Amino acid sequence: MRGMMVGMDASTPITPPGWYDDGHGQLRWWDGSRWTEHTAPLASAAPQQQVPQPAQPVRQQVKREDLVEVKRSKLVWILPIVFLVSALVGVLSAVAVWNSGGLGAEPLERTYAEFAEAERSSDCAALIAVTTETFRYGLYDEPFTCERMRTPKPLRVGTPEWGMRFGPVGILIVKEEFPELDEYHGGRMGPTYTSYTLIREDGRWKLDSDD
């Protein structure tokens, strides 16, 4: 050991036993009082100073990544099944409502029949009861009045062909004919198909627009 001094004086510090550089490029065992014949290369001491790092966090990270991939692969076939089941439930619910009359066109057809009769008989109160203000304005392209209604109009003959209710809104398609106009035009007019929109107002169905 280079520069290592050992004395018998109590005041002289004593080097404890251990591996030390003996000044010749190697480690030699010092037994506390003298060098021994046991040596070791200096390079072998470096690994002893390294503190091994635990590998557990790395294994846990890989495990979490594998779990994410598994979840993603499951979603690929689980989500379509969920959507299919939801659509099937919606269709079955609609069929059930249809069978119970919830989507039937009968209330819409009845409203149209009352409108046609009120128009034919010039019954102002009856017509107002089954139409909205917007619809009545469209009948004459001007503000509706009972006096205006007394002006003769061509007879309307309508046959409902199809209808559907969607909550407070209904659609009714009617095949309509105007015999007087058809005769006037030499039978060339033929029937027309009109789509009526009805809404719930004041507790009943009313004609709101036509197209």
CORDA-V683890 format. One line per field, one symbol per residue. phi: phi as a letter, one per 40 degrees, with the letter a starting at -180 (. if undefined). psi: psi as a letter, one per 30 degrees, with the letter a starting at -180 (. if undefined). Layout:
# CORDA-V683890
phi->???
psi->???
This chain:
# CORDA-V683890
phi->.cgcbbbccccccbcccicbccgbgacbcbchbacbccbacccccccccccccccddccccccccccccccccccdbccdccccccccccccccccccccgcbccdcccccccccccccccfcccccccbbccccccccbfadcbccccccdbdcbbbbcbaaabbgcbbbbbbcbbbdccccccggccgcbbbcbbbbcafgacbcbaba
psi->kkgkkklfkffkkkklklklkgggglkkkkgfflklfklkkefffefffkjkkkfeeeeeeeeeeeeeeeeeeefefeeeeeeeeeeeeeeeeeeeeeffgfglfeeeeeeeeeeeeeeeghjeeeeefglleeeeefeghlkkleeeffkklkkkjkjkeklkkibgklkkkkjkkieeeeeegggfellljkjkkklkkhglkkkell.
